Amino acid sequence: MRQTVLSEKPQLLYNYFKQLFAQVTNPPIDAIREEVVTSTTIYIGEDGNILEERPENCKVMKIHNPILTSTDILKIKNMHIPGFKVAVIPILYYKNTRLSKAVKRLFVEADKAYNDGANILILSDRGVDENHLAIPSLLAVSALHQHLVATKKRTSLAMILESGEPREVHHFATLLGYNGFPEFHKALEDVVKCGKYGFASETNFDNIFDVRNRDNKEMIFVIRYMLNEKTSFFSQFMYPTNTNLVGFKNAEGVDFKDNNVNPLNLQGTASNYQYTKEFFDTFSKDDIRRGSTFFDVYKIKDGAAAILLNKYKGEMENNVRKFTNDWPVYRYADLQLMLAEINAMINGGDPAPYINAIRKRAYGSNYEANKYPREGENAEDAILEERSKEFVGEGKYWYDLRRMKDGELAKALQTNVSGQLVEQHLLWPIDASLMSKDPTVKQTLGY
């Protein structure tokens, strides 16, 4: 988040902001663990004069959480109840129009709706096409909020955002931080309901990554590698072929020798990275992801384990293995666990259907014994566990550690030898080439 300003690529407006977590309570107060004294319930409608106790001030809608479903938003749009008037304001503008002019036009439309008697505004980015762009939702919400405050209309109008732009927890948090209004996670719901995506297999984890099963319905967005093009970096996680596996045995105690010294048929491959045995052991033997993700071997002499990646094996060409697997940036399982996180952490809803959709495939016939919630298990722990096991080698774990548990797990990894927290190591280092191009850029402390 903090280095977005240095990026040469287009960025969402959300990424220019960072979150600072309050350190007042430990653990933090939330409406899940502290439901007796806290709540995510909000009220939509005209606030009126907050300094006067008047019956009209109580004519509001009670909403149990700030993130609405598709059904909720349709009900509000089509509501015909005395005392409530809803106006839908598009936040679209023609592609050749200046953004500043589009924002001013938004102010005009909001003022017009207010003069027509509306007290609930729905800002919507539906209708984006090749000729129409959407004002960034964070800009639309914050700018209109400030405009209504300046024109003394804010307590007379409630705002709801209907947008497909926010899709990460940070996006929702930023929107809520800039204006306390109901946010709408239709972006994720629309992907679920479109019918295009789903699990590649309900029983097989290998099928997701098999090059023969490219473009399976689980893949939403991938980085593609093709045969005779640049191969991926996954070969660096495989075992070295100069010694092959002589001197090692598999989990069943069978030695790798004779014609079985190179079972994955790897040529010219060097292993730079391995996974720890402790992490490997967090996977139950009943979890089908374990064998599909890892290739575990053990030294014959002392039994020491080598845990290697088995997830992206690519394909064979002329008896040479080529690493041509697509690298998933987002897939359907990610969508399920993001919905679980939103429901559990923000929405106050039930994360169980989403967590258990992942566990049902992972554990198969042993699913009932691993069904969420296990004894003593909370939603955040379950989501983090499934993300750590589901997305090995997919580049998500550090961000999960930074985001969840108030970042305490990430901080624990950044302590120095004396046990003191090295805060600067929670930030990314700046690339040397970037600093050489711009001498005013300074390296992050600690690197």
Secondary structure, DSSP 8 states (H G I E B T S, - for coil): -TTGGG-SS---GGGG-------SSSS---TTTTTTT----EEES----TTS--GGGG--EEESSSEE-HHHHHHHHT---TT--EEEEE-EEETTS-HHHHHHHHHHHHHHHHHTT--EEEEE-TT--SSEEE--HHHHHHHHHHHHHHTT-GGG-EEEEE-SS--SHHHHHHHHHHS---EE-HHHHHHHHTSS---S-SS-SGGGT-GGGTT-TTEEEEE---TTS---GGGGGS--TTTTTTTEE-TTS-B--GGGS-TT---S------B-HHHHTTS-TT-HHHHHHEEEEEETTT--EEEEE-S---EEETTEEE----EEEEEHHHHHHHHHHHIIIII----HHHHHHHHHHHHGGGHHHH-SS-TT--HHHHHHHHHHHHTTTTT-HHHHHHHGGGGHHHHHHTB-TTS-B-GGGGS----HHHHHH-TT----TT-
